Amino acid sequence: MKKIMNRPEDIVREMLEGMSKTHRKLIQVIPGTQAVVRADAPVMGKVAVITGGGSGHEPAHGGFVGKGMLDAALAGAVFCSPPLSDGIAALERCNGGEGALFIVKNYTGDILLFDMLEEEAQDRDIPVKKVLVTDDVAVEEREGTTGRRGVAGTVFVHKIAGAMADRRESLEEVHRVAQKCVDSVRTLGVALSPCIVPGRDKPNFELGADEMELGIGIHGEPGVERTSLRPARELVEGMMDRIVGDLPFRRGQEVAVMVNGMGATPLMELYVIFNEVAKYLDRAGIETYRSYVGEYMTSLEMAGFSITLLALDEELKDLLDHPCETPALTQR
């Protein structure tokens, strides 16, 4: 399968080298690791906001490292959790004396990593709190399962927690608003084509020419329902019914909307999708406060998209508006 690379085993390291050279005023990679940190780390007197996961989701997660968002992002191999040693290096580099918040997507490998990193923090007398992101409405909560996955809504958690930390609030307050965001965000995704992990000779799953997969995850997992391709209006309406009904979002509610491309969907199509989302929200009496359209959390070259809604109150609106400067998102 065609990829523009040197060797598959070097692709993440070389990507991070290129990324840090492109944005050298904002980020750097800790030597000998795949941990992306703020160029000015540590920021003393501030809670460090740290996340991580497998690569292949760019610009997540390293693209959101910088002022007003993340202090560090750990990059594992493609779709694989990062090593503990990178987490320790990032924790030590970003320790500003006020503790750290870990933002963890709900996948077993990521949970185990950050549980171990929490133990390492305790050994170093660094106070830590965690939030577990579970925004994917495609997955049912059942006993004996990991539960809902953390997907594109994670970016809103980065933004909210990062803003609170940038205001030099306490670890307890940063954790509180991060959990509030987790509780208020919902996402659903769809794929029109699978993705291919570098070095492999076949995709994760196959789709027919007129098929799509509803409820896909960000690691190339198949979704929960395979259907024939539908017009944008019909597709978005069905997805929005599930998202809006899950929280539920109510008439008069203000929301932030994210239409996220999965890696190979043109902006032309993403704007068509957002247009249908906006019309749906207008009919439902739900007010759009902020809109984000583009690639925020991808799955390599998968064609498809996800829709995320974040229910807002005055506190979350204020934090969402807080300035940030990162490689992938800048607000002034």
Summary of the structure (lengths in Angstrom):
residues: 332
radius of gyration: 18.9
end to end distance: 41.0
largest distance: 55.8
contacts: 1219
relative contact order: 0.15
helix: 34%
strand: 25%
